Amino acid sequence: MQSQSIQTLLEAEKEAAKVVQQARQYRVQKLKEARTQATKEIEEYRKFKEEEFKAFEASHVGTTQSAQVAVDKDTEVKRAEISKAYSSHKDTVVKKLLDRVVLVNPELHRNLKKAE
């Protein structure tokens, strides 16, 4: 009777080990499936975001180009103004510089005291 009980316990233990092994295999299989599904979803999301970005980029390309054209025009206008100002004031500035260098008015320094 005791050996029969032991035999029953051993068979129950073997059956439990089989159930545990099947549960492990099921868990491993489900993890693989979850990874595969997650990878697939990530790839789909990445493709969606890339397409969204390309559409955004395409819609704003014209804006960037027109902004660049406007900046270029503004730069040319300012360069023309600077060139005009340079041309009109060049002679006056050169004359003032030469007058300062050539026309020296000698006078005593203000800190110099008269010797009595």
MMTF fields as JSON, N, C-alpha, C and O atoms, coordinates in Angstrom:
{
  "mmtfVersion": "1.0.0",
  "mmtfProducer": "UNKNOWN",
  "numBonds": 463,
  "numAtoms": 464,
  "numGroups": 116,
  "numChains": 1,
  "numModels": 1,
  "chainsPerModel": [1],
  "groupsPerChain": [116],
  "chainIdList": ["A"],
  "bondAtomList": [4, 2, 8, 6, 12, 10, 16, 14, 20, 18, 24, 22, 28, 26, 32, 30, 36, 34, 40, 38, 44, 42, 48, 46, 52, 50, 56, 54, 60, 58, 64, 62, 68, 66, 72, 70, 76, 74, 80, 78, 84, 82, 88, 86, 92, 90, 96, 94, 100, 98, 104, 102, 108, 106, 112, 110, 116, 114, 120, 118, 124, 122, 128, 126, 132, 130, 136, 134, 140, 138, 144, 142, 148, 146, 152, 150, 156, 154, 160, 158, 164, 162, 168, 166, 172, 170, 176, 174, 180, 178, 184, 182, 188, 186, 192, 190, 196, 194, 200, 198, 204, 202, 208, 206, 212, 210, 216, 214, 220, 218, 224, 222, 228, 226, 232, 230, 236, 234, 240, 238, 244, 242, 248, 246, 252, 250, 256, 254, 260, 258, 264, 262, 268, 266, 272, 270, 276, 274, 280, 278, 284, 282, 288, 286, 292, 290, 296, 294, 300, 298, 304, 302, 308, 306, 312, 310, 316, 314, 320, 318, 324, 322, 328, 326, 332, 330, 336, 334, 340, 338, 344, 342, 348, 346, 352, 350, 356, 354, 360, 358, 364, 362, 368, 366, 372, 370, 376, 374, 380, 378, 384, 382, 388, 386, 392, 390, 396, 394, 400, 398, 404, 402, 408, 406, 412, 410, 416, 414, 420, 418, 424, 422, 428, 426, 432, 430, 436, 434, 440, 438, 444, 442, 448, 446, 452, 450, 456, 454, 460, 458],
  "bondOrderList": [1, 1, 1, 1, 1, 1, 1, 1, 1, 1, 1, 1, 1, 1, 1, 1, 1, 1, 1, 1, 1, 1, 1, 1, 1, 1, 1, 1, 1, 1, 1, 1, 1, 1, 1, 1, 1, 1, 1, 1, 1, 1, 1, 1, 1, 1, 1, 1, 1, 1, 1, 1, 1, 1, 1, 1, 1, 1, 1, 1, 1, 1, 1, 1, 1, 1, 1, 1, 1, 1, 1, 1, 1, 1, 1, 1, 1, 1, 1, 1, 1, 1, 1, 1, 1, 1, 1, 1, 1, 1, 1, 1, 1, 1, 1, 1, 1, 1, 1, 1, 1, 1, 1, 1, 1, 1, 1, 1, 1, 1, 1, 1, 1, 1, 1],
  "groupList": [{"groupName": "MET", "atomNameList": ["N", "CA", "C", "O"], "elementList": ["N", "C", "C", "O"], "formalChargeList": [0, 0, 0, 0], "bondAtomList": [1, 0, 2, 1, 3, 2], "bondOrderList": [1, 1, 2], "singleLetterCode": "M", "chemCompType": "L-PEPTIDE LINKING"}, {"groupName": "GLN", "atomNameList": ["N", "CA", "C", "O"], "elementList": ["N", "C", "C", "O"], "formalChargeList": [0, 0, 0, 0], "bondAtomList": [1, 0, 2, 1, 3, 2], "bondOrderList": [1, 1, 2], "singleLetterCode": "Q", "chemCompType": "L-PEPTIDE LINKING"}, {"groupName": "SER", "atomNameList": ["N", "CA", "C", "O"], "elementList": ["N", "C", "C", "O"], "formalChargeList": [0, 0, 0, 0], "bondAtomList": [1, 0, 2, 1, 3, 2], "bondOrderList": [1, 1, 2], "singleLetterCode": "S", "chemCompType": "L-PEPTIDE LINKING"}, {"groupName": "ILE", "atomNameList": ["N", "CA", "C", "O"], "elementList": ["N", "C", "C", "O"], "formalChargeList": [0, 0, 0, 0], "bondAtomList": [1, 0, 2, 1, 3, 2], "bondOrderList": [1, 1, 2], "singleLetterCode": "I", "chemCompType": "L-PEPTIDE LINKING"}, {"groupName": "THR", "atomNameList": ["N", "CA", "C", "O"], "elementList": ["N", "C", "C", "O"], "formalChargeList": [0, 0, 0, 0], "bondAtomList": [1, 0, 2, 1, 3, 2], "bondOrderList": [1, 1, 2], "singleLetterCode": "T", "chemCompType": "L-PEPTIDE LINKING"}, {"groupName": "LEU", "atomNameList": ["N", "CA", "C", "O"], "elementList": ["N", "C", "C", "O"], "formalChargeList": [0, 0, 0, 0], "bondAtomList": [1, 0, 2, 1, 3, 2], "bondOrderList": [1, 1, 2], "singleLetterCode": "L", "chemCompType": "L-PEPTIDE LINKING"}, {"groupName": "GLU", "atomNameList": ["N", "CA", "C", "O"], "elementList": ["N", "C", "C", "O"], "formalChargeList": [0, 0, 0, 0], "bondAtomList": [1, 0, 2, 1, 3, 2], "bondOrderList": [1, 1, 2], "singleLetterCode": "E", "chemCompType": "L-PEPTIDE LINKING"}, {"groupName": "ALA", "atomNameList": ["N", "CA", "C", "O"], "elementList": ["N", "C", "C", "O"], "formalChargeList": [0, 0, 0, 0], "bondAtomList": [1, 0, 2, 1, 3, 2], "bondOrderList": [1, 1, 2], "singleLetterCode": "A", "chemCompType": "L-PEPTIDE LINKING"}, {"groupName": "LYS", "atomNameList": ["N", "CA", "C", "O"], "elementList": ["N", "C", "C", "O"], "formalChargeList": [0, 0, 0, 0], "bondAtomList": [1, 0, 2, 1, 3, 2], "bondOrderList": [1, 1, 2], "singleLetterCode": "K", "chemCompType": "L-PEPTIDE LINKING"}, {"groupName": "VAL", "atomNameList": ["N", "CA", "C", "O"], "elementList": ["N", "C", "C", "O"], "formalChargeList": [0, 0, 0, 0], "bondAtomList": [1, 0, 2, 1, 3, 2], "bondOrderList": [1, 1, 2], "singleLetterCode": "V", "chemCompType": "L-PEPTIDE LINKING"}, {"groupName": "ARG", "atomNameList": ["N", "CA", "C", "O"], "elementList": ["N", "C", "C", "O"], "formalChargeList": [0, 0, 0, 0], "bondAtomList": [1, 0, 2, 1, 3, 2], "bondOrderList": [1, 1, 2], "singleLetterCode": "R", "chemCompType": "L-PEPTIDE LINKING"}, {"groupName": "TYR", "atomNameList": ["N", "CA", "C", "O"], "elementList": ["N", "C", "C", "O"], "formalChargeList": [0, 0, 0, 0], "bondAtomList": [1, 0, 2, 1, 3, 2], "bondOrderList": [1, 1, 2], "singleLetterCode": "Y", "chemCompType": "L-PEPTIDE LINKING"}, {"groupName": "PHE", "atomNameList": ["N", "CA", "C", "O"], "elementList": ["N", "C", "C", "O"], "formalChargeList": [0, 0, 0, 0], "bondAtomList": [1, 0, 2, 1, 3, 2], "bondOrderList": [1, 1, 2], "singleLetterCode": "F", "chemCompType": "L-PEPTIDE LINKING"}, {"groupName": "HIS", "atomNameList": ["N", "CA", "C", "O"], "elementList": ["N", "C", "C", "O"], "formalChargeList": [0, 0, 0, 0], "bondAtomList": [1, 0, 2, 1, 3, 2], "bondOrderList": [1, 1, 2], "singleLetterCode": "H", "chemCompType": "L-PEPTIDE LINKING"}, {"groupName": "GLY", "atomNameList": ["N", "CA", "C", "O"], "elementList": ["N", "C", "C", "O"], "formalChargeList": [0, 0, 0, 0], "bondAtomList": [1, 0, 2, 1, 3, 2], "bondOrderList": [1, 1, 2], "singleLetterCode": "G", "chemCompType": "PEPTIDE LINKING"}, {"groupName": "ASP", "atomNameList": ["N", "CA", "C", "O"], "elementList": ["N", "C", "C", "O"], "formalChargeList": [0, 0, 0, 0], "bondAtomList": [1, 0, 2, 1, 3, 2], "bondOrderList": [1, 1, 2], "singleLetterCode": "D", "chemCompType": "L-PEPTIDE LINKING"}, {"groupName": "ASN", "atomNameList": ["N", "CA", "C", "O"], "elementList": ["N", "C", "C", "O"], "formalChargeList": [0, 0, 0, 0], "bondAtomList": [1, 0, 2, 1, 3, 2], "bondOrderList": [1, 1, 2], "singleLetterCode": "N", "chemCompType": "L-PEPTIDE LINKING"}, {"groupName": "PRO", "atomNameList": ["N", "CA", "C", "O"], "elementList": ["N", "C", "C", "O"], "formalChargeList": [0, 0, 0, 0], "bondAtomList": [1, 0, 2, 1, 3, 2], "bondOrderList": [1, 1, 2], "singleLetterCode": "P", "chemCompType": "L-PEPTIDE LINKING"}],
  "groupTypeList": [0, 1, 2, 1, 2, 3, 1, 4, 5, 5, 6, 7, 6, 8, 6, 7, 7, 8, 9, 9, 1, 1, 7, 10, 1, 11, 10, 9, 1, 8, 5, 8, 6, 7, 10, 4, 1, 7, 4, 8, 6, 3, 6, 6, 11, 10, 8, 12, 8, 6, 6, 6, 12, 8, 7, 12, 6, 7, 2, 13, 9, 14, 4, 4, 1, 2, 7, 1, 9, 7, 9, 15, 8, 15, 4, 6, 9, 8, 10, 7, 6, 3, 2, 8, 7, 11, 2, 2, 13, 8, 15, 4, 9, 9, 8, 8, 5, 5, 15, 10, 9, 9, 5, 9, 16, 17, 6, 5, 13, 10, 16, 5, 8, 8, 7, 6],
  "groupIdList": [1, 2, 3, 4, 5, 6, 7, 8, 9, 10, 11, 12, 13, 14, 15, 16, 17, 18, 19, 20, 21, 22, 23, 24, 25, 26, 27, 28, 29, 30, 31, 32, 33, 34, 35, 36, 37, 38, 39, 40, 41, 42, 43, 44, 45, 46, 47, 48, 49, 50, 51, 52, 53, 54, 55, 56, 57, 58, 59, 60, 61, 62, 63, 64, 65, 66, 67, 68, 69, 70, 71, 72, 73, 74, 75, 76, 77, 78, 79, 80, 81, 82, 83, 84, 85, 86, 87, 88, 89, 90, 91, 92, 93, 94, 95, 96, 97, 98, 99, 100, 101, 102, 103, 104, 105, 106, 107, 108, 109, 110, 111, 112, 113, 114, 115, 116],
  "secStructList": [7, 2, 2, 2, 2, 2, 2, 2, 2, 2, 2, 2, 2, 2, 2, 2, 2, 2, 2, 2, 2, 2, 2, 2, 2, 2, 2, 2, 2, 2, 2, 2, 2, 2, 2, 2, 2, 2, 2, 2, 2, 2, 2, 2, 2, 2, 2, 2, 2, 2, 2, 2, 2, 2, 2, 2, 2, 2, 2, 2, 2, 2, 2, 2, 2, 2, 2, 2, 2, 2, 2, 2, 2, 2, 2, 2, 2, 2, 2, 2, 2, 2, 2, 2, 2, 2, 2, 2, 2, 2, 2, 2, 2, 2, 2, 2, 2, 2, 2, 2, 2, 2, 7, 7, 7, 7, 7, 7, 7, 6, 6, 7, 7, 7, 7, 7],
  "xCoordList": [0.824, 0.0, 0.877, 0.577, 1.977, 2.87, 3.594, 3.781, 3.998, 4.683, 3.719, 4.111, 2.444, 1.451, 1.259, 1.087, 1.285, 1.164, 2.369, 2.247, 3.544, 4.761, 4.704, 5.065, 4.245, 4.117, 3.143, 3.399, 2.046, 1.055, 1.662, 1.447, 2.419, 3.069, 4.087, 4.162, 4.861, 5.852, 5.17, 5.647, 4.067, 3.331, 2.748, 2.752, 2.251, 1.704, 2.815, 2.619, 4.001, 5.139, 5.555, 5.857, 5.569, 5.905, 4.88, 5.236, 3.621, 2.55, 2.685, 2.487, 3.019, 3.206, 4.406, 4.352, 5.483, 6.664, 6.31, 6.773, 5.48, 5.03, 4.217, 4.388, 3.34, 2.498, 3.378, 3.166, 4.36, 5.263, 6.062, 6.225, 6.56, 7.322, 6.463, 6.93, 5.227, 4.321, 4.051, 3.984, 3.899, 3.655, 4.864, 4.705, 6.07, 7.28, 7.359, 7.653, 7.09, 7.116, 6.07, 6.332, 4.89, 3.823, 4.26, 4.033, 4.897, 5.363, 6.441, 6.414, 7.381, 8.437, 7.831, 8.23, 6.888, 6.229, 5.479, 5.538, 4.784, 4.038, 4.992, 4.691, 6.132, 7.116, 7.665, 7.838, 7.937, 8.422, 7.37, 7.682, 6.138, 5.06, 4.904, 4.687, 5.015, 4.886, 6.026, 5.8, 7.248, 8.382, 8.172, 8.394, 7.743, 7.499, 6.428, 6.582, 5.356, 4.262, 4.732, 4.397, 5.514, 6.012, 6.945, 6.873, 7.809, 8.71, 7.92, 8.241, 6.894, 6.046, 5.344, 5.298, 4.805, 4.119, 5.094, 4.763, 6.293, 7.306, 7.664, 7.773, 7.844, 8.194, 7.07, 7.325, 5.832, 4.693, 4.619, 4.372, 4.83, 4.788, 5.914, 5.711, 7.109, 8.244, 7.955, 8.23, 7.405, 7.057, 6.011, 6.108, 5.025, 3.985, 4.587, 4.258, 5.471, 6.09, 7.01, 7.084, 7.708, 8.564, 7.729, 8.099, 6.607, 5.732, 5.154, 5.05, 4.782, 4.254, 5.31, 5.0, 6.541, 7.63, 7.898, 8.109, 7.89, 8.133, 7.039, 7.318, 5.8, 4.697, 4.869, 4.669, 5.235, 5.476, 6.616, 6.524, 7.677, 8.843, 8.478, 8.883, 7.721, 7.326, 6.431, 6.524, 5.572, 4.672, 5.406, 4.94, 6.558, 7.291, 8.508, 9.204, 8.774, 9.917, 9.725, 10.656, 8.53, 8.25, 8.411, 8.909, 7.994, 8.109, 9.576, 9.946, 10.39, 11.82, 12.47, 13.26, 12.136, 12.727, 12.278, 13.087, 11.015, 10.536, 11.153, 11.44, 11.357, 12.018, 13.458, 13.954, 14.124, 15.505, 15.568, 16.461, 14.62, 14.583, 14.359, 15.006, 13.449, 13.174, 14.409, 14.716, 15.111, 16.331, 17.393, 18.082, 17.533, 18.512, 18.197, 19.098, 16.921, 16.527, 16.826, 17.364, 16.475, 16.718, 18.216, 18.629, 19.005, 20.463, 20.994, 21.836, 20.513, 20.959, 20.585, 21.377, 19.376, 18.936, 19.85, 20.276, 20.148, 21.001, 22.424, 23.055, 22.934, 24.274, 24.308, 25.284, 23.24, 23.177, 23.147, 23.812, 22.382, 22.328, 23.693, 24.109, 24.388, 25.712, 26.689, 27.475, 26.643, 27.53, 27.251, 28.174, 25.965, 25.584, 26.084, 26.628, 25.897, 26.357, 27.874, 28.411, 28.556, 30.022, 30.453, 31.331, 29.819, 30.195, 29.942, 30.753, 28.828, 28.48, 29.29, 29.477, 29.769, 30.482, 31.991, 32.714, 32.463, 33.875, 34.767, 35.717, 34.475, 35.315, 35.329, 36.376, 34.18, 34.09, 34.921, 35.627, 34.836, 35.562, 37.067, 37.829, 37.5, 38.93, 39.435, 40.525, 38.642, 39.047, 39.178, 40.137, 38.224, 38.288, 39.505, 40.173, 39.802, 40.976, 42.265, 43.15, 42.36, 43.559, 43.697, 44.801, 42.593, 42.648, 43.152, 43.944, 42.717, 43.15, 44.643, 45.34, 45.119, 46.527, 47.438, 48.501, 47.048, 47.924, 47.821, 48.839, 46.638, 46.444, 46.539, 45.542, 47.761, 47.98, 48.067, 48.799, 47.345, 47.367, 48.199, 47.683, 49.433, 50.269, 49.805, 49.563, 49.683, 49.314, 49.879, 50.176, 50.019, 50.575, 49.541, 48.333, 50.061, 49.172, 48.517, 49.144, 47.313, 46.56, 47.155, 46.896, 47.923, 48.519, 49.87, 50.435, 50.381, 51.661, 51.485, 50.648, 52.275, 52.207, 53.258, 54.339, 52.936, 53.882, 54.997, 54.756, 56.191, 57.339, 57.455, 57.558, 57.445, 57.526, 58.879, 59.097],
  "yCoordList": [-1.186, 0.0, 1.261, 2.252, 1.187, 2.32, 2.519, 3.659, 1.465, 1.604, 2.125, 2.85, 1.74, 2.265, 3.765, 4.491, 4.239, 5.661, 6.415, 7.502, 5.803, 6.437, 6.507, 7.52, 5.415, 5.379, 6.453, 7.115, 6.63, 7.64, 9.036, 9.908, 9.231, 10.525, 10.801, 11.921, 9.798, 9.966, 10.299, 11.149, 9.636, 9.915, 11.337, 12.039, 11.749, 13.106, 14.133, 15.191, 13.798, 14.698, 14.808, 15.899, 13.678, 13.7, 14.517, 15.299, 14.334, 15.083, 16.581, 17.401, 16.939, 18.341, 18.918, 20.056, 18.149, 18.6, 18.843, 19.812, 17.956, 18.145, 19.429, 20.184, 19.67, 20.867, 22.115, 23.09, 22.092, 23.232, 23.456, 24.59, 22.357, 22.469, 23.059, 23.913, 22.612, 23.152, 24.636, 25.426, 25.013, 26.419, 27.267, 28.371, 26.757, 27.487, 27.655, 28.736, 26.564, 26.639, 27.623, 28.385, 27.607, 28.525, 29.971, 30.847, 30.215, 31.555, 32.02, 33.163, 31.144, 31.496, 31.809, 32.778, 31.015, 31.227, 32.562, 33.305, 32.857, 34.119, 35.32, 36.352, 35.197, 36.276, 36.52, 37.665, 35.439, 35.58, 36.268, 37.162, 35.842, 36.449, 37.934, 38.769, 38.253, 39.651, 40.489, 41.616, 39.954, 40.681, 40.92, 42.02, 39.876, 39.996, 41.045, 41.879, 41.003, 41.962, 43.377, 44.322, 43.525, 44.851, 45.396, 46.578, 44.557, 44.982, 45.43, 46.44, 44.673, 45.016, 46.36, 47.2, 46.563, 47.823, 48.994, 50.078, 48.775, 49.837, 50.215, 51.398, 49.232, 49.499, 50.261, 51.204, 49.839, 50.542, 51.982, 52.892, 52.202, 53.551, 54.405, 55.578, 53.815, 54.543, 54.947, 56.08, 54.033, 54.359, 55.476, 56.393, 55.393, 56.422, 57.78, 58.775, 57.832, 59.095, 59.628, 60.838, 58.737, 59.182, 59.805, 60.842, 59.179, 59.733, 61.073, 62.011, 61.151, 62.4, 63.503, 64.637, 63.175, 64.153, 64.576, 65.758, 63.62, 63.956, 64.887, 65.823, 64.628, 65.499, 66.894, 67.893, 66.961, 68.25, 68.987, 70.184, 68.264, 68.863, 69.377, 70.472, 68.589, 68.994, 70.232, 71.093, 70.324, 71.476, 72.749, 73.854, 72.595, 73.769, 74.111, 75.085, 73.338, 73.633, 74.97, 75.772, 75.216, 76.478, 77.655, 78.71, 77.482, 78.545, 78.88, 80.049, 77.864, 78.074, 78.782, 79.709, 78.343, 78.967, 80.421, 81.291, 80.685, 82.067, 82.942, 84.115, 82.378, 83.138, 83.446, 84.543, 82.482, 82.702, 83.793, 84.64, 83.769, 84.796, 86.173, 87.143, 86.265, 87.535, 88.043, 89.234, 87.145, 87.534, 88.006, 88.992, 87.313, 87.719, 89.107, 89.927, 89.366, 90.682, 91.768, 92.822, 91.507, 92.472, 92.74, 93.881, 91.709, 91.859, 92.724, 93.594, 92.492, 93.292, 94.764, 95.652, 95.019, 96.4, 97.077, 98.215, 96.374, 96.963, 97.169, 98.175, 96.24, 96.421, 97.634, 98.384, 97.824, 98.986, 100.281, 101.253, 100.301, 101.488, 101.794, 102.951, 100.761, 100.956, 101.469, 102.378, 100.896, 101.359, 102.811, 103.587, 103.176, 104.555, 105.509, 106.571, 105.127, 105.962, 106.096, 107.174, 105.019, 105.051, 106.024, 106.863, 105.893, 106.757, 108.235, 109.092, 108.526, 109.929, 110.559, 111.775, 109.772, 110.322, 110.102, 110.591, 109.382, 109.035, 110.275, 110.368, 111.217, 112.411, 113.249, 113.75, 113.395, 114.182, 113.557, 114.262, 112.269, 111.578, 111.67, 111.921, 111.469, 111.56, 112.974, 113.148, 113.988, 115.378, 115.651, 116.293, 115.168, 115.375, 114.69, 115.259, 113.489, 112.776, 113.515, 113.664, 113.973, 114.701, 116.016, 116.388, 116.718, 117.969, 117.716, 118.504, 116.657, 116.342, 116.016, 116.373, 115.327, 114.923, 116.058, 116.255, 116.806, 117.813, 119.156, 119.797, 119.576, 120.898, 120.796, 120.583, 120.952, 120.848, 122.254, 123.094, 122.51, 123.799, 123.635, 123.124, 124.04, 123.814, 124.67, 125.867, 124.078, 124.788, 124.028, 122.837, 124.707, 124.087, 123.151, 123.378, 122.113, 121.145, 121.796, 122.609, 121.47, 122.12, 121.855, 122.628, 120.821, 120.507, 121.202, 121.17, 121.826, 122.491, 123.822, 124.647, 124.006, 125.256, 126.227, 125.821, 127.484, 128.508, 128.651, 128.691, 128.724, 128.9, 130.378, 131.177, 130.782, 132.202, 132.61, 133.774],
  "zCoordList": [0.0, 0.0, 0.0, -0.666, 0.777, 0.859, -0.467, -0.891, -1.121, -2.407, -3.468, -4.382, -3.328, -4.279, -4.082, -5.062, -2.862, -2.571, -3.111, -3.675, -2.923, -3.429, -4.942, -5.541, -5.562, -7.027, -7.505, -8.511, -6.807, -7.169, -7.025, -7.866, -5.953, -5.753, -6.864, -7.369, -7.243, -8.314, -9.638, -10.39, -9.916, -11.158, -11.124, -12.135, -9.961, -9.82, -9.99, -10.589, -9.445, -9.595, -11.058, -11.542, -11.758, -13.187, -13.962, -14.843, -13.634, -14.308, -14.023, -14.92, -12.789, -12.429, -13.177, -13.645, -13.294, -14.032, -15.494, -16.096, -16.072, -17.463, -17.593, -18.55, -16.637, -16.673, -16.555, -17.277, -15.653, -15.479, -16.765, -17.214, -17.357, -18.6, -19.723, -20.476, -19.834, -20.852, -20.593, -21.535, -19.338, -18.997, -19.385, -19.904, -19.137, -19.524, -21.039, -21.55, -21.736, -23.2, -23.711, -24.641, -23.106, -23.498, -23.25, -24.085, -22.078, -21.747, -22.722, -23.18, -23.037, -23.99, -25.352, -25.998, -25.788, -27.075, -27.083, -28.063, -26.003, -25.917, -25.898, -26.496, -25.222, -25.217, -26.618, -27.036, -27.336, -28.717, -29.585, -30.371, -29.43, -30.204, -29.843, -30.721, -28.561, -28.117, -28.687, -29.127, -28.686, -29.264, -30.752, -31.258, -31.44, -32.875, -33.147, -34.039, -32.387, -32.556, -32.232, -32.945, -31.152, -30.773, -31.855, -32.195, -32.392, -33.457, -34.677, -35.304, -35.001, -36.143, -35.908, -36.807, -34.719, -34.407, -34.42, -34.9, -33.895, -33.893, -35.323, -35.646, -36.166, -37.569, -38.283, -39.031, -38.041, -38.649, -38.158, -38.95, -36.856, -36.289, -36.859, -37.174, -36.991, -37.549, -38.992, -39.386, -39.775, -41.168, -41.212, -42.027, -40.34, -40.285, -39.96, -40.606, -38.957, -38.57, -39.665, -39.877, -40.357, -41.466, -42.577, -43.126, -42.909, -43.934, -43.485, -44.276, -42.217, -41.672, -41.746, -42.111, -41.403, -41.459, -42.899, -43.17, -43.819, -45.229, -45.748, -46.497, -45.351, -45.764, -45.17, -45.86, -43.904, -43.248, -43.935, -44.208, -44.205, -44.857, -46.251, -46.64, -46.989, -48.337, -48.298, -49.173, -47.293, -47.215, -46.804, -47.082, -46.139, -45.67, -46.522, -46.235, -47.547, -48.406, -49.097, -49.168, -49.605, -50.274, -49.33, -49.725, -48.094, -47.1, -46.835, -46.731, -46.732, -46.483, -47.656, -47.472, -48.863, -50.04, -50.175, -50.497, -49.935, -50.049, -48.962, -49.197, -47.782, -46.713, -47.102, -46.846, -47.717, -48.146, -49.211, -49.187, -50.144, -51.185, -50.563, -50.958, -49.595, -48.928, -48.184, -48.225, -47.509, -46.789, -47.776, -47.516, -48.904, -49.917, -50.476, -50.657, -50.746, -51.262, -50.233, -50.572, -48.985, -47.919, -47.765, -47.559, -47.863, -47.77, -48.902, -48.678, -50.106, -51.248, -51.078, -51.394, -50.578, -50.355, -49.329, -49.526, -48.238, -47.204, -47.72, -47.395, -48.514, -49.087, -50.01, -50.022, -50.781, -51.673, -50.854, -51.213, -49.761, -48.899, -48.302, -48.252, -47.851, -47.256, -48.314, -48.046, -49.497, -50.578, -50.937, -51.181, -50.969, -51.284, -50.197, -50.5, -48.935, -47.825, -47.861, -47.606, -48.172, -48.277, -49.372, -49.17, -50.527, -51.656, -51.348, -51.697, -50.701, -50.471, -49.33, -49.322, -48.378, -47.232, -47.276, -46.408, -48.265, -48.346, -48.375, -47.598, -49.252, -49.398, -48.12, -47.712, -47.502, -46.273, -45.149, -44.427, -45.011, -43.95, -44.189, -43.255, -45.438, -45.753, -45.473, -44.929, -45.842, -45.597, -44.1, -43.671, -43.304, -41.858, -41.262, -40.398, -41.705, -41.207, -41.552, -40.71, -42.789, -43.212, -42.451, -42.054, -42.244, -41.483, -40.058, -39.539, -39.436, -38.078, -38.03, -37.081, -39.079, -39.09, -39.536, -38.947, -40.558, -41.163, -40.46, -40.199, -40.16, -39.561, -38.045, -37.356, -37.543, -36.106, -35.534, -36.058, -34.491, -33.816, -32.542, -31.549, -32.538, -31.36, -30.188, -30.347, -29.046, -27.837, -26.656, -26.751, -25.576, -24.388, -23.76, -23.827, -23.161, -22.506, -21.31, -20.631, -21.046, -19.975, -18.6, -17.677, -18.427, -17.118, -16.922, -15.829, -17.975, -17.869, -17.131, -17.498, -16.104, -15.347, -15.867, -16.292, -15.829, -16.278, -15.241, -14.034, -15.744, -14.84, -14.526, -15.457, -13.284, -12.92, -12.503, -12.168]
}
